[in-house]
């Protein structure tokens, strides 16, 4: 895939800015890119020094705050970074929030995020860049070490079992269970 022209990239930045501000009703922003091993136009490392330093400062402070024992402090800092975090949210130890676009995260009242949960608000695929809003509705429970992909909504009162990969919406009241380990082939010991 050929990399787009600067005007194409400028238009993509404009659309991404609109998406990030909430001006569109979309939950997922997708733009074609070349393979992410080369310049894509969307990596913080490809821009100005100011942009790179700003990203690393945000990532460093968020990483430090998310390691603290106080869930209230974690929620407060996420709000300062633009995330919508309501009252009564519990963020366990080791929760990781994507520092690229924290403003795309919404966590409603009474949500529990288990230890080691990972929430992504962007991703690079082989031929596209994606940014997506992550919405976790009221009283949802996310088990430890789960991974939540960008553009996903977890419905009100839903339960996500530990170690699950959530790559699509989870309906309200549903329980999502990670595929259990299973034996594919049994070999006789030699």
Secondary structure, DSSP 8 states (H G I E B T S, - for coil): -----HHHHHHHHHHHHHHHHT-S--SEEEEE-S-TTS--S--GGGS-HHHHHHHHHHHHHHHHHTTSS-HHHHHHHHHHTT-EE-TT-EE-TT-EE-SS-GGGEEE-TT-EE-TT-EE-SEEEETTEEEEE-EEE-TT-EE-TT-EE-TT-EE-TT-EE-TT-EE-S-B-TT-EE-------S------
